[in-house]
Amino acid sequence: MRRPLLIALALVIAGAGAASAEHRVYYRYVVLGYVTDAKGRPLVRQPVELTRDNTGFSHLDETNGRGFYLVVARLDDHNVGERLTLKIGRVVTSITARFDPRNHVDERGTRVDVVAGRPVERAAWFPSTLRAFLGTE
């Protein structure tokens, strides 16, 4: 009777460790941005799909009332340089996951806007956009 209880406890502890690891900065890569038409108006409820080219695994979202989206992919240190495919509505573009694998403090990610049907990567704008979204700016 005692052995099954110990095994169950070990599985719970192991599972908790894996789940908490996903919330650490070095286990995620964030892609975010805005989708607008030619006049700068937000495009609402546009489907967003970020696919890891190596695995085919997709992460889904849709734009909100401001045309904003945010997708979190599970990438860790050894995934630096991995190719990702971002599809927003009918627009498809390729992204390379760029980050310093030694940096376990700063958020990892990029900003990709779609302006009048054209994707525009603005990686330098990623930190400030994420801080604004989180309300920490």
C-alpha positions in Angstrom: 0.0 0.0 0.0 2.8 2.4 0.9 4.7 1.8 -2.4 1.9 3.0 -4.8 1.5 6.1 -2.6 5.2 6.9 -2.9 5.1 6.4 -6.7 2.1 8.7 -7.0 3.8 11.4 -4.9 6.9 11.1 -7.1 4.9 11.5 -10.2 3.1 14.6 -8.8 6.5 16.2 -7.8 8.0 15.3 -11.2 5.0 16.8 -13.0 5.1 20.0 -11.0 8.7 20.5 -11.9 8.1 20.1 -15.6 5.1 22.4 -15.5 6.9 25.2 -13.6 9.8 25.0 -16.0 7.5 26.1 -18.8 7.0 29.4 -17.0 10.7 30.2 -17.0 12.0 32.7 -19.6 14.4 30.2 -21.2 11.5 27.8 -22.1 9.5 30.1 -24.2 9.7 32.3 -27.3 7.0 35.0 -27.7 5.8 36.2 -31.1 3.5 39.2 -30.9 2.3 42.1 -33.1 -0.5 44.1 -34.6 -2.6 43.4 -37.7 -4.0 46.4 -39.6 -5.4 47.3 -42.9 -4.0 49.8 -45.4 -5.6 52.7 -43.4 -4.2 51.5 -40.1 -7.4 50.1 -38.8 -7.1 46.9 -36.6 -8.2 43.7 -38.2 -10.1 41.9 -35.5 -10.5 38.1 -34.9 -7.8 37.2 -37.5 -6.6 33.6 -37.0 -2.9 33.4 -35.9 -0.9 30.2 -36.2 2.8 29.9 -35.2 4.3 26.6 -36.4 7.7 25.1 -35.4 9.1 23.9 -38.7 11.2 21.2 -37.1 8.3 19.5 -35.3 5.2 20.8 -37.1 3.7 21.7 -33.7 1.4 24.7 -33.9 0.5 27.4 -31.4 -2.8 29.2 -32.0 -4.3 32.6 -31.2 -6.5 35.3 -32.9 -6.2 39.1 -33.0 -8.2 41.0 -30.4 -10.2 44.3 -30.7 -7.0 46.3 -31.3 -5.6 43.8 -33.9 -3.1 42.6 -31.3 -2.0 38.9 -31.0 0.5 37.1 -28.8 1.7 33.5 -29.2 4.0 31.6 -26.9 6.1 28.8 -28.4 7.9 26.3 -26.2 11.5 26.7 -27.1 14.6 26.3 -25.0 18.3 27.1 -25.3 19.1 24.5 -27.9 16.3 25.8 -30.2 18.2 29.0 -31.0 18.1 29.5 -34.8 15.0 27.4 -35.3 12.7 28.3 -38.1 9.1 29.2 -37.4 6.2 29.8 -39.8 3.8 32.5 -38.8 0.4 32.5 -40.5 -2.0 35.4 -39.9 -5.2 35.2 -42.0 -3.8 34.5 -45.5 -0.4 36.1 -44.8 2.4 33.6 -44.3 6.0 34.5 -43.3 9.0 32.7 -41.9 10.8 33.7 -38.7 14.1 32.6 -37.2 14.2 32.3 -33.4 17.0 34.7 -32.4 18.1 35.0 -28.8 21.2 34.5 -26.6 20.9 31.0 -25.1 23.1 32.2 -22.1 20.6 34.9 -21.2 18.0 33.4 -18.8 16.7 36.8 -17.6 15.3 38.7 -20.6 12.2 37.6 -22.4 12.8 35.9 -25.8 10.8 36.8 -28.9 10.1 39.1 -31.7 7.4 41.4 -33.0 5.8 40.8 -36.4 3.2 43.2 -37.6 1.0 42.7 -40.6 0.4 46.1 -42.3 -2.0 46.1 -45.3 -1.3 42.4 -45.9 2.5 42.6 -45.6 4.4 41.1 -42.7 7.0 43.4 -41.1 9.3 42.0 -38.4 10.2 44.6 -35.8 12.4 42.7 -33.4 13.7 45.8 -31.7 10.2 46.8 -30.7 9.5 43.4 -29.0 10.6 44.3 -25.4 8.6 47.5 -25.2 5.5 46.0 -26.8 5.6 43.0 -24.4 6.1 45.4 -21.4 3.1 47.5 -22.6 1.0 44.4 -23.0 1.9 43.2 -19.5 1.3 46.6 -18.0 4.9 46.8 -16.7 5.9 49.9 -18.7 
